[in-house]
Amino acid sequence: MKPFPKPIKIQIIYDKELQKITGVASEEAVVSEGLNFLMMLKFIFDSYPEIPKIYPPGSMELRLNGNPPTEFEILNDGDKIELSISYLVN
């Protein structure tokens, strides 16, 4: 039997606009080792479905440890994901 993936901690940081939806400036997520950025983003949007409803694709700036992520970039323990609104949507 394969061992379970090791848990890792990821910090998610929201800008002031997104804090109006999330109610927090940041939060820590415990996820399985080997998770990619795109799946983590899906988990965030599943937790806060208002975000993708209010802010269409292209209106958010996404950063992983200060750099633009690739979709399938594998997350590591201690990574920081920053989400901010590129422009305000009416």
N, C-alpha and C positions, 0 to 999 in steps of 0.2 A: 504494500500500500504506500502511495506517495505521501510524504509529509505535507501538512498544510503550509501555504505560503506564509512567510514571516510578515507580521504586521509592521507597517511604517506610519509615521506621522507626517502629515502635510498641513501647512498653515495656509489658509485662504483669507485674503485681504480684500475688502470691498471699499470703493470710493464713497464719498458722501451721498451721491445719488442712489447707489445700490444699497447703502445702509438704510435708506427709507423703506426698502423692501425687506431686507434681511433682519433689520433691527439690531445688528451688531457690526462693529468695525472689522472684526476678524473672528475666525474660528479655526479650531484644529479638527482635522479629520483623520481617523485611523483607517487605513485601507490596506489591502494586500499588496505585498511586494510584486512587482511586475505589471502593475496597473499603468495604462498609458494616459496621456493628457486628455485625449478626446473622451475617454470613458469617465474620467474625473469631472470634466465639464458637463457631461450628461447627468452625472449624479447631482451636481450643483443645480442645474436647471430643473431636475426632477424635484429637488428639495424646495426650490423657489420658482415655481412655474410662471410667476408674474414677470420675471426677468426677460425671458425670450418673447413674451407677449407684448411687453412695452418697448423693448429695445430690439429692433430687427438685426439680422446678421449684418456685420460691418459697422455697427454703431458702438461696439465695445472694443476696448483695447485689452488684450490678454497678455500677461507676462508670466514666465516661469523663471524664478530666480533672477528677475530683472531683464530677461531677454524674451523676444518673441518665440513661442514654442512651436514645435512641429506637432502635427496631429497625433502621431504615434510615438512621441517621445516618452520614454519610460520614466515614471516618477521614482524618486529616491527619498529615503528617510531625511526629514528636515527641509524638503523643498518648500518654496513659497510661491503660491499662485496669487497674482494680483489681477483683479477685475476692475476696470474703470470705463466710464462712458466717454467715448470719443467726442460726441456732440450731443446736445440735448434734443430729444425727440418731442414734438408737440403732441 
